[in-house]
Amino acid sequence: KVGGKDMEIGFYAGSFDPFTNGHLHVVTKSAKLFDKVIIGIGVNPDKKRRYDKEIMKNAIEKILVNRNLTNVSVVCYDNLSVDAALEHNATLLVRGVRNGMDYQYEETLASINEEISGLDTMYIRAGSLGNISSSMVMELLQYGKDVSKYLPEEVMEIIKDKSNPIC
């Protein structure tokens, strides 16, 4: 409880592989709306991870400190996002939406998530960062293109450091 009212906790789940400026936009907006925000780095069985979850978690934690986002934390989990959210006492799921296709996909997920967990979903528009996706960033990287405008500096450090294992 905060000031006599129940604490509002948003759970922002994703693979964050890598964590982009679009993700950071959603986190920054969420941090203003919730008492606490938890970024949950999960596993998507349909995607192979490119960067180790713990390495990305450390980079995101640096971003939070450097941007003074003191009410945001990061966890890694291996179960369903809604189960991880409930384990962390979340009151709402947070999802970023880039376009209409995202919305349709997210709305289907939100319905199922609410049915199995009772948690509703809040969407935050990606706004001018709606063209950024982790997959797009990784494809540009593969072809040697500069992606620094799409990624926080702390994530660029991981990508530049060739000693970081790409999973």
C-alpha positions in Angstrom: 0.0 0.0 0.0 1.0 3.6 -0.8 -0.6 6.4 1.2 -3.4 4.1 2.3 -4.3 2.9 -1.2 -3.3 -0.3 -2.9 -0.1 -0.1 -4.9 -0.6 -0.1 -8.7 2.0 -2.4 -10.2 2.4 -2.7 -14.0 4.1 -5.8 -15.5 5.7 -5.2 -18.9 6.7 -8.5 -20.4 8.7 -9.3 -23.4 11.8 -11.0 -24.8 13.6 -7.6 -25.1 16.1 -9.2 -27.4 17.4 -6.5 -27.6 15.8 -3.8 -25.5 15.1 -0.9 -27.9 14.3 2.8 -27.5 10.7 1.9 -28.2 10.7 -0.4 -25.2 12.3 2.4 -23.2 9.5 4.8 -24.3 6.9 2.3 -23.0 8.8 1.9 -19.7 9.2 5.7 -19.2 5.5 6.3 -19.8 4.5 3.4 -17.5 6.8 4.7 -14.7 4.6 7.9 -14.6 1.4 5.9 -14.5 2.2 3.2 -11.9 3.6 3.2 -8.4 5.9 0.4 -9.6 6.7 -1.1 -12.9 8.3 -4.5 -13.4 10.0 -5.3 -16.7 9.8 -9.1 -17.2 12.2 -10.7 -19.5 10.6 -13.9 -20.6 11.0 -16.7 -23.1 9.2 -16.8 -26.3 9.2 -20.4 -27.5 8.7 -19.2 -31.1 11.9 -17.1 -31.0 15.5 -18.1 -30.4 17.3 -15.6 -28.1 20.1 -13.7 -29.6 21.4 -12.2 -26.3 21.5 -13.9 -22.9 18.6 -12.8 -20.6 20.9 -11.9 -17.7 23.2 -9.8 -19.9 20.2 -7.9 -21.2 18.8 -7.6 -17.6 22.0 -6.0 -16.5 21.9 -3.5 -19.4 18.3 -2.6 -18.7 19.1 -2.1 -15.0 21.9 0.4 -16.0 19.4 2.2 -18.3 17.0 2.5 -15.3 19.7 4.0 -13.1 21.0 6.3 -15.8 17.4 7.6 -16.5 16.5 7.8 -12.8 13.6 5.4 -13.2 13.6 4.5 -9.6 10.2 2.8 -9.5 11.1 0.3 -12.2 12.8 -3.1 -11.7 13.7 -6.0 -14.0 13.1 -9.8 -13.5 13.7 -12.8 -15.6 11.2 -15.6 -15.8 10.5 -18.9 -17.6 6.8 -19.4 -17.1 3.7 -17.7 -18.6 3.9 -13.9 -18.4 0.6 -13.7 -16.5 1.9 -16.2 -13.9 5.1 -14.2 -13.5 3.0 -11.0 -13.2 0.8 -12.5 -10.5 3.9 -13.8 -8.7 5.1 -10.2 -8.6 1.7 -8.8 -7.4 1.1 -6.9 -10.6 -2.3 -5.2 -10.9 -2.1 -4.6 -14.7 -0.2 -5.9 -17.7 1.5 -3.3 -19.8 2.0 -3.8 -23.6 3.5 -1.5 -26.2 1.6 -1.1 -29.5 3.3 0.0 -32.7 0.5 -0.3 -35.2 -2.9 -1.9 -36.0 -1.4 -5.4 -36.5 0.2 -5.2 -33.1 -3.1 -4.1 -31.6 -5.0 -7.1 -33.1 -2.4 -9.5 -31.8 -2.2 -7.9 -28.4 -5.9 -7.8 -28.0 -6.2 -11.5 -28.6 -3.5 -12.1 -25.9 -5.1 -9.7 -23.5 -8.4 -11.5 -23.7 -6.8 -14.9 -22.9 -4.5 -13.4 -20.2 -7.5 -11.8 -18.5 -9.5 -15.0 -18.7 -6.7 -17.1 -17.0 -5.4 -14.5 -14.6 -8.0 -11.8 -14.0 -5.4 -9.2 -15.0 -6.4 -6.5 -17.5 -3.9 -5.1 -20.1 -3.0 -1.5 -20.7 -1.6 -0.5 -24.1 0.9 2.3 -24.5 1.5 3.6 -28.0 5.0 3.6 -29.3 4.4 6.9 -30.9 7.2 8.1 -33.2 9.1 5.0 -32.2 6.5 2.7 -33.8 8.9 1.7 -36.6 11.3 0.1 -34.2 11.3 -3.7 -33.5 14.0 -5.9 -32.1 13.9 -8.1 -35.2 14.3 -5.1 -37.5 17.3 -3.9 -35.4 18.9 -7.3 -35.5 18.4 -7.6 -39.3 20.0 -4.1 -39.8 22.9 -5.2 -37.6 23.4 -8.4 -39.6 24.0 -6.2 -42.7 26.4 -3.9 -40.9 24.1 -0.9 -40.5 24.3 1.6 -37.7 21.5 0.9 -35.2 22.6 3.4 -32.5 19.5 5.6 -33.0 17.2 2.6 -32.2 18.9 1.3 -29.1 19.9 2.8 -25.7 23.6 3.4 -25.3 23.7 0.7 -22.6 22.4 -1.9 -25.0 24.7 -0.7 -27.8 27.6 -1.6 -25.4 26.4 -5.2 -25.3 26.2 -5.4 -29.1 29.6 -3.8 -29.6 31.2 -6.2 -27.1 32.0 -9.3 -29.1 32.7 -11.3 -26.0 29.0 -11.3 -25.2 27.6 -14.6 -26.3 24.9 -14.5 -28.9 22.7 -17.4 -28.0 
